Amino acid sequence: MTDGPTRIWRRPSRTRPLSRTFYETVFIGGNFSQLQHYFNKNIETQHNPSIADGLDGLAAGLAAFAAAGRAISYTKVHQIHGEGNFVLVMSEGLLGSQPTGYYDLFRIEDGKVAEHWDVVQAIPSGRIPTGNGRP
């Protein structure tokens, strides 16, 4: 889950806008038919153990989550950070009916997602014990 290229080979000037457009079109806009425009179908490596590699694996994984009553939806992109060919997207949405924070890290190759890591965390309701209003 932690292997893969780590060499940073370019400035993020192209990778951040690609990620924002991808999120706004596919995840927030719900236009999943556009996935193939953003993912390198042949080499996308998925580090989420619940989702298989490749575009077909991603589609099957999203469908499996939905069938189990845990559909993944994104409602807001908070921040996008890019360094070379890596982009981190910090966003929120729902996993089923549970408010959820998403951290998605992508490696971009030839203008498309080639690798993906993620952290998915439920956002607690009610009073947050840290006192700073952040989970």
C-alpha positions in Angstrom: 0.0 0.0 0.0 3.0 2.3 0.3 5.1 1.3 -2.7 5.4 3.1 -6.0 7.3 6.0 -7.6 8.2 8.9 -5.3 10.4 11.1 -7.7 8.9 14.5 -8.3 9.4 15.3 -11.9 7.5 18.5 -12.7 5.8 21.6 -11.2 2.2 21.3 -10.2 0.9 23.9 -12.6 -0.8 21.3 -14.7 -1.7 18.7 -12.1 -3.7 20.9 -9.7 -6.1 22.2 -12.3 -6.5 18.7 -13.7 -7.5 17.4 -10.2 -10.0 20.3 -9.6 -11.7 19.7 -12.9 -11.7 15.9 -12.3 -13.4 16.4 -8.9 -15.9 19.0 -10.0 -16.9 16.9 -13.1 -16.9 13.4 -11.7 -17.2 13.3 -8.0 -19.1 16.4 -7.2 -20.9 16.6 -10.6 -21.7 12.9 -10.6 -20.6 12.5 -14.2 -18.9 9.1 -13.8 -19.0 8.5 -17.5 -16.1 10.9 -17.7 -13.7 8.8 -15.6 -11.8 7.5 -18.6 -10.7 11.1 -19.4 -8.9 11.4 -16.1 -7.5 7.9 -15.5 -4.8 6.1 -17.3 -6.9 2.9 -17.9 -3.9 0.6 -18.4 -1.7 1.5 -15.5 -3.8 3.0 -12.7 -2.5 1.5 -9.4 -5.0 1.6 -6.6 -3.7 1.5 -3.0 -7.2 1.3 -1.4 -7.4 -2.4 -0.4 -11.2 -2.4 -1.1 -10.8 -1.3 -4.7 -9.0 -3.2 -7.5 -6.5 -1.7 -9.8 -7.5 0.0 -13.1 -10.5 1.9 -14.2 -12.7 -1.2 -14.2 -11.7 -1.9 -10.6 -12.6 1.7 -9.6 -16.0 1.4 -11.2 -16.6 -2.0 -9.6 -15.5 -0.7 -6.2 -17.7 2.3 -6.4 -20.7 0.1 -7.4 -20.0 -2.3 -4.6 -19.9 0.5 -2.0 -23.3 1.8 -3.4 -24.8 -1.7 -3.4 -23.8 -2.1 0.3 -25.6 1.2 1.2 -22.3 3.1 1.5 -22.3 5.1 -1.7 -19.4 7.5 -1.9 -20.3 11.1 -2.7 -18.3 14.3 -2.6 -19.8 17.6 -1.8 -16.9 20.1 -1.4 -13.3 20.4 -2.2 -11.5 22.2 0.6 -7.9 22.2 -0.6 -5.7 21.0 -3.4 -1.9 20.7 -2.9 0.5 19.7 -5.7 4.1 19.0 -5.8 5.5 17.8 -9.1 3.4 14.9 -10.4 1.7 14.3 -7.0 -1.6 16.0 -6.0 -3.4 15.8 -2.6 -7.1 16.7 -2.7 -8.7 17.3 0.7 -12.5 17.2 0.4 -15.7 16.1 2.2 -18.9 14.3 1.4 -20.9 11.3 2.4 -20.1 7.6 2.8 -23.6 6.3 2.8 -25.3 8.8 5.1 -22.2 9.5 7.2 -20.5 12.8 6.8 -16.9 11.9 5.7 -13.6 13.6 5.1 -11.6 12.4 2.1 -7.8 12.8 1.5 -7.0 11.5 -2.0 -3.4 11.5 -3.2 -2.8 11.0 -6.9 0.3 10.5 -9.0 -0.2 12.0 -12.4 1.5 10.5 -15.5 1.0 11.7 -19.0 -1.8 14.0 -17.9 -3.9 11.3 -16.2 -4.1 9.6 -12.8 -1.7 6.7 -12.7 -1.8 5.9 -9.0 -4.1 6.6 -6.1 -3.9 6.5 -2.3 -6.6 7.6 0.1 -7.6 8.2 3.7 -11.3 8.1 4.4 -12.5 9.4 7.9 -15.9 9.8 9.3 -16.6 13.4 10.6 -18.0 13.1 14.1 -21.3 14.9 14.9 -21.8 17.1 17.9 -19.1 18.6 20.1 -15.6 18.1 18.9 -13.3 17.4 21.9 -10.3 19.3 20.5 -12.2 22.6 21.1 -10.9 24.1 17.8 -14.0 23.0 15.7 -12.0 20.6 13.7 -12.2 16.8 13.9 
